[in-house]
Amino acid sequence: MNKKLIAGTLLTAAGAVGAKVFTEKIKNHIASPDNKRKLIDKGHSLAMGLVGKVSDSVSDKGFPYINRYDNKGFMEGNGYFLDKPAENARWSIGYSKGSIIPPVIEGDLYIGGYLAFPPNKMNGIMNEQMVRALAISDGSDRGIHIFAVIDCIGISGTDIRDIRLSLTELIRERNILSVNISATHCHSGIDTEGLWGDLPKAFRNNKKAAKKGKKGEFISGKNEAFMEYLKETAATVITDAAANMKTGSLSYANIPVGEFVRDKRPPYVTDDNLTCIKFTPDDGTKEIYSVFMAAHPVCYGDKQREASRDFPGYMCDKFEEMGAEALFFQGAEAAIATDRGPHIPEGLTRDEGIRAYGEAIAEYVFSAEKSSFISLEPLINVASTELLLGADNKILELAAKLRLVNNPLIKLTMADDGDKEDKSYELYLVTELGFAVLGNKLTLAMIPGEMMPELAIGGTAKAWESYHGKDWQLPSLKEISGTDLAVIGLCNDFIGYIVPDNDYGSIFAPLHYEEAVSAGEKTASEIVSAFMRLKKHTEKITVTKNQTLS
């Protein structure tokens, strides 16, 4: 054999063996948990850096400095709290509902809930998306509180304040102290956030519009005519609820619901109860059931083209069939999914299964033992506060700067005197949170996003299992409230997911999708800390019948 051929063959073989050994070493190196984590974190850093550069290239004209920020439309709730019911007080509650689907729809409408290219254009109506509202008074003559919920993916604080401002006359005439509006978070309804339309087209258009600073030139997945109809309908429904108030009794129950839900993300915490508040009118008319339950309404999936309310709508329909009225309030449902469990028969079509799931919840709650309901004394105290969140997530910052969403950003700098601009400012997101305490027994936490349930009821990841190897340092909302607790998620704003700081990881890490759609790494601690401050503040403004505030 030719010596050169032999040498070449040997070199080739040696090279192949060496390459294989090198490849195996690389695979083993990458496969080690520590190195895999480093690669994931590096990828996250690079991706966020890239998005940050894109965001920096978009003008932020139109966003005010903090001392020029106008918080019109914000409502703080009760000016003072009572520690016991007023003399001879009775609950008085009104209810109304209406469809947010216009009789005539012009322009494109998109299904909100899933990113798709091309986007998911709506091509029909499966069932009507609704807004439902309660008007509540405890008979103390302090005023009325509104709790409304819309069948939609989410609605911004800006749009909610538009609704409040449209009710200015009613608020003054009826002494309405708070208007609290939330979303069921159904992923099969018409886009009310703006994120689910033709994003490439919106990016090109809105980057130019941002530079010009012309508000009217921005486009998003929201259809403005539809949004105006939604706001008008919400205002009408709220007005009707306030006009339909009647006296009665109020009670609540925590009903086991673990077989209906499951958590998809560690540390796998679910609230094993749903909370039901039941109003029984004195005149014998229909009872009203308010169901507070954490579960993502994503049953129709990402191919859905017909607008639908998903299972919360079917739940409400079933209550109506059984002779009652009902509202579904979304809870702390961050990674909580539906689970058919033993209640839904096999062999159903998709539509039949979704309907059966919603109806099963209604029947389950409706059949709950009367003895499980706890009477609530006629006393409601409501408090809300505004807060600033650092816009650390550049994805959300970019969406806001492009006006794909209309959540308000403000510029914050220590050097700002209101007369000249300072280039050292940082952008902050303005949002609000609050709570309502009913009968000194049940707290409704009004949270502006999708909260991890462990933040509400406890069970956060320990140091050994958390992403950052640290413990969570703050108490749960339930501990802070000192009462039974139900969460109203996506209430008065939508800011994305609220993930405990110690477990806030890379968007590329397994089971950490939620970080991609969150305001930032410190959002959870900022939200919980603000909740604690608000609770302490209300303790200072709580008075008894014969006291006055100092």
Secondary structure as a PSIPRED ss2 file (coil, helix, strand):
# PSIPRED VFORMAT (PSIPRED V4.0)

   1 M C   1.000  0.000  0.000
   2 N C   1.000  0.000  0.000
   3 K H   0.000  1.000  0.000
   4 K H   0.000  1.000  0.000
   5 L H   0.000  1.000  0.000
   6 I H   0.000  1.000  0.000
   7 A H   0.000  1.000  0.000
   8 G H   0.000  1.000  0.000
   9 T H   0.000  1.000  0.000
  10 L H   0.000  1.000  0.000
  11 L H   0.000  1.000  0.000
  12 T H   0.000  1.000  0.000
  13 A H   0.000  1.000  0.000
  14 A H   0.000  1.000  0.000
  15 G H   0.000  1.000  0.000
  16 A H   0.000  1.000  0.000
  17 V H   0.000  1.000  0.000
  18 G H   0.000  1.000  0.000
  19 A H   0.000  1.000  0.000
  20 K H   0.000  1.000  0.000
  21 V H   0.000  1.000  0.000
  22 F H   0.000  1.000  0.000
  23 T H   0.000  1.000  0.000
  24 E H   0.000  1.000  0.000
  25 K H   0.000  1.000  0.000
  26 I H   0.000  1.000  0.000
  27 K H   0.000  1.000  0.000
  28 N H   0.000  1.000  0.000
  29 H H   0.000  1.000  0.000
  30 I H   0.000  1.000  0.000
  31 A H   0.000  1.000  0.000
  32 S C   1.000  0.000  0.000
  33 P H   0.000  1.000  0.000
  34 D H   0.000  1.000  0.000
  35 N H   0.000  1.000  0.000
  36 K H   0.000  1.000  0.000
  37 R H   0.000  1.000  0.000
  38 K H   0.000  1.000  0.000
  39 L H   0.000  1.000  0.000
  40 I H   0.000  1.000  0.000
  41 D H   0.000  1.000  0.000
  42 K H   0.000  1.000  0.000
  43 G H   0.000  1.000  0.000
  44 H H   0.000  1.000  0.000
  45 S H   0.000  1.000  0.000
  46 L H   0.000  1.000  0.000
  47 A H   0.000  1.000  0.000
  48 M H   0.000  1.000  0.000
  49 G H   0.000  1.000  0.000
  50 L H   0.000  1.000  0.000
  51 V H   0.000  1.000  0.000
  52 G H   0.000  1.000  0.000
  53 K H   0.000  1.000  0.000
  54 V H   0.000  1.000  0.000
  55 S H   0.000  1.000  0.000
  56 D H   0.000  1.000  0.000
  57 S C   1.000  0.000  0.000
  58 V C   1.000  0.000  0.000
  59 S C   1.000  0.000  0.000
  60 D C   1.000  0.000  0.000
  61 K C   1.000  0.000  0.000
  62 G C   1.000  0.000  0.000
  63 F C   1.000  0.000  0.000
  64 P C   1.000  0.000  0.000
  65 Y E   0.000  0.000  1.000
  66 I H   0.000  1.000  0.000
  67 N H   0.000  1.000  0.000
  68 R H   0.000  1.000  0.000
  69 Y C   1.000  0.000  0.000
  70 D C   1.000  0.000  0.000
  71 N C   1.000  0.000  0.000
  72 K C   1.000  0.000  0.000
  73 G C   1.000  0.000  0.000
  74 F C   1.000  0.000  0.000
  75 M C   1.000  0.000  0.000
  76 E C   1.000  0.000  0.000
  77 G E   0.000  0.000  1.000
  78 N C   1.000  0.000  0.000
  79 G C   1.000  0.000  0.000
  80 Y C   1.000  0.000  0.000
  81 F E   0.000  0.000  1.000
  82 L E   0.000  0.000  1.000
  83 D C   1.000  0.000  0.000
  84 K C   1.000  0.000  0.000
  85 P C   1.000  0.000  0.000
  86 A C   1.000  0.000  0.000
  87 E C   1.000  0.000  0.000
  88 N C   1.000  0.000  0.000
  89 A C   1.000  0.000  0.000
  90 R C   1.000  0.000  0.000
  91 W E   0.000  0.000  1.000
  92 S E   0.000  0.000  1.000
  93 I E   0.000  0.000  1.000
  94 G E   0.000  0.000  1.000
  95 Y E   0.000  0.000  1.000
  96 S E   0.000  0.000  1.000
  97 K E   0.000  0.000  1.000
  98 G E   0.000  0.000  1.000
  99 S E   0.000  0.000  1.000
 100 I C   1.000  0.000  0.000
 101 I C   1.000  0.000  0.000
 102 P C   1.000  0.000  0.000
 103 P C   1.000  0.000  0.000
 104 V C   1.000  0.000  0.000
 105 I C   1.000  0.000  0.000
 106 E C   1.000  0.000  0.000
 107 G C   1.000  0.000  0.000
 108 D C   1.000  0.000  0.000
 109 L C   1.000  0.000  0.000
 110 Y E   0.000  0.000  1.000
 111 I E   0.000  0.000  1.000
 112 G E   0.000  0.000  1.000
 113 G C   1.000  0.000  0.000
 114 Y C   1.000  0.000  0.000
 115 L C   1.000  0.000  0.000
 116 A C   1.000  0.000  0.000
 117 F C   1.000  0.000  0.000
 118 P C   1.000  0.000  0.000
 119 P C   1.000  0.000  0.000
 120 N C   1.000  0.000  0.000
 121 K E   0.000  0.000  1.000
 122 M C   1.000  0.000  0.000
 123 N C   1.000  0.000  0.000
 124 G E   0.000  0.000  1.000
 125 I E   0.000  0.000  1.000
 126 M C   1.000  0.000  0.000
 127 N C   1.000  0.000  0.000
 128 E C   1.000  0.000  0.000
 129 Q C   1.000  0.000  0.000
 130 M E   0.000  0.000  1.000
 131 V E   0.000  0.000  1.000
 132 R E   0.000  0.000  1.000
 133 A E   0.000  0.000  1.000
 134 L E   0.000  0.000  1.000
 135 A E   0.000  0.000  1.000
 136 I E   0.000  0.000  1.000
 137 S E   0.000  0.000  1.000
 138 D C   1.000  0.000  0.000
 139 G C   1.000  0.000  0.000
 140 S C   1.000  0.000  0.000
 141 D C   1.000  0.000  0.000
 142 R C   1.000  0.000  0.000
 143 G C   1.000  0.000  0.000
 144 I E   0.000  0.000  1.000
 145 H E   0.000  0.000  1.000
 146 I E   0.000  0.000  1.000
 147 F E   0.000  0.000  1.000
 148 A E   0.000  0.000  1.000
 149 V E   0.000  0.000  1.000
 150 I E   0.000  0.000  1.000
 151 D C   1.000  0.000  0.000
 152 C C   1.000  0.000  0.000
 153 I C   1.000  0.000  0.000
 154 G C   1.000  0.000  0.000
 155 I C   1.000  0.000  0.000
 156 S C   1.000  0.000  0.000
 157 G H   0.000  1.000  0.000
 158 T H   0.000  1.000  0.000
 159 D H   0.000  1.000  0.000
 160 I H   0.000  1.000  0.000
 161 R H   0.000  1.000  0.000
 162 D H   0.000  1.000  0.000
 163 I H   0.000  1.000  0.000
 164 R H   0.000  1.000  0.000
 165 L H   0.000  1.000  0.000
 166 S H   0.000  1.000  0.000
 167 L C   1.000  0.000  0.000
 168 T H   0.000  1.000  0.000
 169 E H   0.000  1.000  0.000
 170 L H   0.000  1.000  0.000
 171 I H   0.000  1.000  0.000
 172 R H   0.000  1.000  0.000
 173 E H   0.000  1.000  0.000
 174 R H   0.000  1.000  0.000
 175 N C   1.000  0.000  0.000
 176 I E   0.000  0.000  1.000
 177 L E   0.000  0.000  1.000
 178 S E   0.000  0.000  1.000
 179 V E   0.000  0.000  1.000
 180 N E   0.000  0.000  1.000
 181 I E   0.000  0.000  1.000
 182 S E   0.000  0.000  1.000
 183 A E   0.000  0.000  1.000
 184 T C   1.000  0.000  0.000
 185 H C   1.000  0.000  0.000
 186 C C   1.000  0.000  0.000
 187 H C   1.000  0.000  0.000
 188 S C   1.000  0.000  0.000
 189 G E   0.000  0.000  1.000
 190 I E   0.000  0.000  1.000
 191 D C   1.000  0.000  0.000
 192 T C   1.000  0.000  0.000
 193 E C   1.000  0.000  0.000
 194 G C   1.000  0.000  0.000
 195 L C   1.000  0.000  0.000
 196 W C   1.000  0.000  0.000
 197 G C   1.000  0.000  0.000
 198 D C   1.000  0.000  0.000
 199 L H   0.000  1.000  0.000
 200 P H   0.000  1.000  0.000
 201 K H   0.000  1.000  0.000
 202 A H   0.000  1.000  0.000
 203 F H   0.000  1.000  0.000
 204 R H   0.000  1.000  0.000
 205 N H   0.000  1.000  0.000
 206 N H   0.000  1.000  0.000
 207 K H   0.000  1.000  0.000
 208 K H   0.000  1.000  0.000
 209 A H   0.000  1.000  0.000
 210 A H   0.000  1.000  0.000
 211 K H   0.000  1.000  0.000
 212 K H   0.000  1.000  0.000
 213 G C   1.000  0.000  0.000
 214 K C   1.000  0.000  0.000
 215 K H   0.000  1.000  0.000
 216 G H   0.000  1.000  0.000
 217 E H   0.000  1.000  0.000
 218 F C   1.000  0.000  0.000
 219 I C   1.000  0.000  0.000
 220 S C   1.000  0.000  0.000
 221 G C   1.000  0.000  0.000
 222 K C   1.000  0.000  0.000
 223 N C   1.000  0.000  0.000
 224 E H   0.000  1.000  0.000
 225 A H   0.000  1.000  0.000
 226 F H   0.000  1.000  0.000
 227 M H   0.000  1.000  0.000
 228 E H   0.000  1.000  0.000
 229 Y H   0.000  1.000  0.000
 230 L H   0.000  1.000  0.000
 231 K H   0.000  1.000  0.000
 232 E H   0.000  1.000  0.000
 233 T H   0.000  1.000  0.000
 234 A H   0.000  1.000  0.000
 235 A H   0.000  1.000  0.000
 236 T H   0.000  1.000  0.000
 237 V H   0.000  1.000  0.000
 238 I H   0.000  1.000  0.000
 239 T H   0.000  1.000  0.000
 240 D H   0.000  1.000  0.000
 241 A H   0.000  1.000  0.000
 242 A H   0.000  1.000  0.000
 243 A H   0.000  1.000  0.000
 244 N C   1.000  0.000  0.000
 245 M C   1.000  0.000  0.000
 246 K E   0.000  0.000  1.000
 247 T E   0.000  0.000  1.000
 248 G E   0.000  0.000  1.000
 249 S E   0.000  0.000  1.000
 250 L E   0.000  0.000  1.000
 251 S E   0.000  0.000  1.000
 252 Y E   0.000  0.000  1.000
 253 A E   0.000  0.000  1.000
 254 N E   0.000  0.000  1.000
 255 I E   0.000  0.000  1.000
 256 P E   0.000  0.000  1.000
 257 V C   1.000  0.000  0.000
 258 G H   0.000  1.000  0.000
 259 E H   0.000  1.000  0.000
 260 F H   0.000  1.000  0.000
 261 V E   0.000  0.000  1.000
 262 R E   0.000  0.000  1.000
 263 D E   0.000  0.000  1.000
 264 K C   1.000  0.000  0.000
 265 R C   1.000  0.000  0.000
 266 P C   1.000  0.000  0.000
 267 P C   1.000  0.000  0.000
 268 Y C   1.000  0.000  0.000
 269 V C   1.000  0.000  0.000
 270 T C   1.000  0.000  0.000
 271 D C   1.000  0.000  0.000
 272 D C   1.000  0.000  0.000
 273 N E   0.000  0.000  1.000
 274 L E   0.000  0.000  1.000
 275 T E   0.000  0.000  1.000
 276 C E   0.000  0.000  1.000
 277 I E   0.000  0.000  1.000
 278 K E   0.000  0.000  1.000
 279 F E   0.000  0.000  1.000
 280 T E   0.000  0.000  1.000
 281 P E   0.000  0.000  1.000
 282 D C   1.000  0.000  0.000
 283 D C   1.000  0.000  0.000
 284 G C   1.000  0.000  0.000
 285 T C   1.000  0.000  0.000
 286 K C   1.000  0.000  0.000
 287 E C   1.000  0.000  0.000
 288 I E   0.000  0.000  1.000
 289 Y E   0.000  0.000  1.000
 290 S E   0.000  0.000  1.000
 291 V E   0.000  0.000  1.000
 292 F E   0.000  0.000  1.000
 293 M E   0.000  0.000  1.000
 294 A C   1.000  0.000  0.000
 295 A C   1.000  0.000  0.000
 296 H C   1.000  0.000  0.000
 297 P C   1.000  0.000  0.000
 298 V C   1.000  0.000  0.000
 299 C C   1.000  0.000  0.000
 300 Y C   1.000  0.000  0.000
 301 G C   1.000  0.000  0.000
 302 D C   1.000  0.000  0.000
 303 K C   1.000  0.000  0.000
 304 Q C   1.000  0.000  0.000
 305 R C   1.000  0.000  0.000
 306 E E   0.000  0.000  1.000
 307 A E   0.000  0.000  1.000
 308 S C   1.000  0.000  0.000
 309 R C   1.000  0.000  0.000
 310 D H   0.000  1.000  0.000
 311 F H   0.000  1.000  0.000
 312 P H   0.000  1.000  0.000
 313 G H   0.000  1.000  0.000
 314 Y H   0.000  1.000  0.000
 315 M H   0.000  1.000  0.000
 316 C H   0.000  1.000  0.000
 317 D H   0.000  1.000  0.000
 318 K H   0.000  1.000  0.000
 319 F H   0.000  1.000  0.000
 320 E H   0.000  1.000  0.000
 321 E H   0.000  1.000  0.000
 322 M C   1.000  0.000  0.000
 323 G C   1.000  0.000  0.000
 324 A C   1.000  0.000  0.000
 325 E E   0.000  0.000  1.000
 326 A E   0.000  0.000  1.000
 327 L E   0.000  0.000  1.000
 328 F E   0.000  0.000  1.000
 329 F E   0.000  0.000  1.000
 330 Q E   0.000  0.000  1.000
 331 G C   1.000  0.000  0.000
 332 A C   1.000  0.000  0.000
 333 E C   1.000  0.000  0.000
 334 A C   1.000  0.000  0.000
 335 A C   1.000  0.000  0.000
 336 I E   0.000  0.000  1.000
 337 A E   0.000  0.000  1.000
 338 T E   0.000  0.000  1.000
 339 D C   1.000  0.000  0.000
 340 R C   1.000  0.000  0.000
 341 G H   0.000  1.000  0.000
 342 P H   0.000  1.000  0.000
 343 H H   0.000  1.000  0.000
 344 I C   1.000  0.000  0.000
 345 P C   1.000  0.000  0.000
 346 E C   1.000  0.000  0.000
 347 G C   1.000  0.000  0.000
 348 L C   1.000  0.000  0.000
 349 T C   1.000  0.000  0.000
 350 R H   0.000  1.000  0.000
 351 D H   0.000  1.000  0.000
 352 E H   0.000  1.000  0.000
 353 G H   0.000  1.000  0.000
 354 I H   0.000  1.000  0.000
 355 R H   0.000  1.000  0.000
 356 A H   0.000  1.000  0.000
 357 Y H   0.000  1.000  0.000
 358 G H   0.000  1.000  0.000
 359 E H   0.000  1.000  0.000
 360 A H   0.000  1.000  0.000
 361 I H   0.000  1.000  0.000
 362 A H   0.000  1.000  0.000
 363 E H   0.000  1.000  0.000
 364 Y H   0.000  1.000  0.000
 365 V H   0.000  1.000  0.000
 366 F H   0.000  1.000  0.000
 367 S C   1.000  0.000  0.000
 368 A C   1.000  0.000  0.000
 369 E C   1.000  0.000  0.000
 370 K H   0.000  1.000  0.000
 371 S H   0.000  1.000  0.000
 372 S H   0.000  1.000  0.000
 373 F C   1.000  0.000  0.000
 374 I E   0.000  0.000  1.000
 375 S E   0.000  0.000  1.000
 376 L E   0.000  0.000  1.000
 377 E C   1.000  0.000  0.000
 378 P C   1.000  0.000  0.000
 379 L C   1.000  0.000  0.000
 380 I E   0.000  0.000  1.000
 381 N E   0.000  0.000  1.000
 382 V E   0.000  0.000  1.000
 383 A E   0.000  0.000  1.000
 384 S E   0.000  0.000  1.000
 385 T E   0.000  0.000  1.000
 386 E E   0.000  0.000  1.000
 387 L E   0.000  0.000  1.000
 388 L E   0.000  0.000  1.000
 389 L E   0.000  0.000  1.000
 390 G E   0.000  0.000  1.000
 391 A C   1.000  0.000  0.000
 392 D C   1.000  0.000  0.000
 393 N C   1.000  0.000  0.000
 394 K H   0.000  1.000  0.000
 395 I H   0.000  1.000  0.000
 396 L H   0.000  1.000  0.000
 397 E H   0.000  1.000  0.000
 398 L H   0.000  1.000  0.000
 399 A H   0.000  1.000  0.000
 400 A H   0.000  1.000  0.000
 401 K H   0.000  1.000  0.000
 402 L C   1.000  0.000  0.000
 403 R C   1.000  0.000  0.000
 404 L C   1.000  0.000  0.000
 405 V C   1.000  0.000  0.000
 406 N C   1.000  0.000  0.000
 407 N C   1.000  0.000  0.000
 408 P C   1.000  0.000  0.000
 409 L E   0.000  0.000  1.000
 410 I E   0.000  0.000  1.000
 411 K E   0.000  0.000  1.000
 412 L E   0.000  0.000  1.000
 413 T C   1.000  0.000  0.000
 414 M C   1.000  0.000  0.000
 415 A C   1.000  0.000  0.000
 416 D C   1.000  0.000  0.000
 417 D C   1.000  0.000  0.000
 418 G C   1.000  0.000  0.000
 419 D C   1.000  0.000  0.000
 420 K C   1.000  0.000  0.000
 421 E C   1.000  0.000  0.000
 422 D C   1.000  0.000  0.000
 423 K C   1.000  0.000  0.000
 424 S C   1.000  0.000  0.000
 425 Y C   1.000  0.000  0.000
 426 E E   0.000  0.000  1.000
 427 L E   0.000  0.000  1.000
 428 Y E   0.000  0.000  1.000
 429 L E   0.000  0.000  1.000
 430 V E   0.000  0.000  1.000
 431 T E   0.000  0.000  1.000
 432 E E   0.000  0.000  1.000
 433 L E   0.000  0.000  1.000
 434 G E   0.000  0.000  1.000
 435 F E   0.000  0.000  1.000
 436 A E   0.000  0.000  1.000
 437 V E   0.000  0.000  1.000
 438 L E   0.000  0.000  1.000
 439 G C   1.000  0.000  0.000
 440 N C   1.000  0.000  0.000
 441 K C   1.000  0.000  0.000
 442 L E   0.000  0.000  1.000
 443 T E   0.000  0.000  1.000
 444 L E   0.000  0.000  1.000
 445 A E   0.000  0.000  1.000
 446 M E   0.000  0.000  1.000
 447 I C   1.000  0.000  0.000
 448 P C   1.000  0.000  0.000
 449 G C   1.000  0.000  0.000
 450 E E   0.000  0.000  1.000
 451 M E   0.000  0.000  1.000
 452 M C   1.000  0.000  0.000
 453 P H   0.000  1.000  0.000
 454 E H   0.000  1.000  0.000
 455 L H   0.000  1.000  0.000
 456 A H   0.000  1.000  0.000
 457 I H   0.000  1.000  0.000
 458 G C   1.000  0.000  0.000
 459 G C   1.000  0.000  0.000
 460 T C   1.000  0.000  0.000
 461 A C   1.000  0.000  0.000
 462 K C   1.000  0.000  0.000
 463 A C   1.000  0.000  0.000
 464 W C   1.000  0.000  0.000
 465 E C   1.000  0.000  0.000
 466 S C   1.000  0.000  0.000
 467 Y C   1.000  0.000  0.000
 468 H C   1.000  0.000  0.000
 469 G C   1.000  0.000  0.000
 470 K C   1.000  0.000  0.000
 471 D C   1.000  0.000  0.000
 472 W C   1.000  0.000  0.000
 473 Q C   1.000  0.000  0.000
 474 L C   1.000  0.000  0.000
 475 P C   1.000  0.000  0.000
 476 S C   1.000  0.000  0.000
 477 L H   0.000  1.000  0.000
 478 K H   0.000  1.000  0.000
 479 E H   0.000  1.000  0.000
 480 I H   0.000  1.000  0.000
 481 S H   0.000  1.000  0.000
 482 G C   1.000  0.000  0.000
 483 T C   1.000  0.000  0.000
 484 D E   0.000  0.000  1.000
 485 L E   0.000  0.000  1.000
 486 A E   0.000  0.000  1.000
 487 V E   0.000  0.000  1.000
 488 I E   0.000  0.000  1.000
 489 G C   1.000  0.000  0.000
 490 L C   1.000  0.000  0.000
 491 C E   0.000  0.000  1.000
 492 N C   1.000  0.000  0.000
 493 D C   1.000  0.000  0.000
 494 F C   1.000  0.000  0.000
 495 I C   1.000  0.000  0.000
 496 G C   1.000  0.000  0.000
 497 Y E   0.000  0.000  1.000
 498 I E   0.000  0.000  1.000
 499 V C   1.000  0.000  0.000
 500 P C   1.000  0.000  0.000
 501 D H   0.000  1.000  0.000
 502 N H   0.000  1.000  0.000
 503 D H   0.000  1.000  0.000
 504 Y C   1.000  0.000  0.000
 505 G C   1.000  0.000  0.000
 506 S C   1.000  0.000  0.000
 507 I C   1.000  0.000  0.000
 508 F C   1.000  0.000  0.000
 509 A C   1.000  0.000  0.000
 510 P C   1.000  0.000  0.000
 511 L C   1.000  0.000  0.000
 512 H C   1.000  0.000  0.000
 513 Y H   0.000  1.000  0.000
 514 E H   0.000  1.000  0.000
 515 E H   0.000  1.000  0.000
 516 A H   0.000  1.000  0.000
 517 V H   0.000  1.000  0.000
 518 S E   0.000  0.000  1.000
 519 A C   1.000  0.000  0.000
 520 G C   1.000  0.000  0.000
 521 E C   1.000  0.000  0.000
 522 K C   1.000  0.000  0.000
 523 T H   0.000  1.000  0.000
 524 A H   0.000  1.000  0.000
 525 S H   0.000  1.000  0.000
 526 E H   0.000  1.000  0.000
 527 I H   0.000  1.000  0.000
 528 V H   0.000  1.000  0.000
 529 S H   0.000  1.000  0.000
 530 A H   0.000  1.000  0.000
 531 F H   0.000  1.000  0.000
 532 M H   0.000  1.000  0.000
 533 R H   0.000  1.000  0.000
 534 L H   0.000  1.000  0.000
 535 K H   0.000  1.000  0.000
 536 K H   0.000  1.000  0.000
 537 H H   0.000  1.000  0.000
 538 T H   0.000  1.000  0.000
 539 E H   0.000  1.000  0.000
 540 K H   0.000  1.000  0.000
 541 I C   1.000  0.000  0.000
 542 T E   0.000  0.000  1.000
 543 V E   0.000  0.000  1.000
 544 T C   1.000  0.000  0.000
 545 K C   1.000  0.000  0.000
 546 N C   1.000  0.000  0.000
 547 Q C   1.000  0.000  0.000
 548 T C   1.000  0.000  0.000
 549 L C   1.000  0.000  0.000
 550 S C   1.000  0.000  0.000
